[in-house]
Amino acid sequence: MSVARVTEISATSTTGFEDAVRVGIKRASETLRGVRSAWVKEQQVRVEDGGVIEYQVNMMVTFVLDD
């Protein structure tokens, strides 16, 4: 039997939402062991001079706790 925990993280990218998800998962995996899934809770963009300059995702990341 395993026990998991969920933590919320935020990640950004200048190229798109998918890249922001990749960046967030990669970074979370460097700190957390046993990352199993992520759920994108929110997406937003930062706009400057009428154009999108940054994409942000807030994610709920699930990881399995060590025995």
C-alpha angles and dihedrals in degrees: 000000000000135000123214134197130206124215131179121233136174125216134180139202136178092216106052151303094280090054091048089055091050091049092049095048092046092051094044090051090056090059105026125057120216100024105181108168147350134211119204104228100177140006127197140162134218114226129202127176091352096306136098111254102169139021121209132191129189110207138186106222120199121206133173117242120234117255 
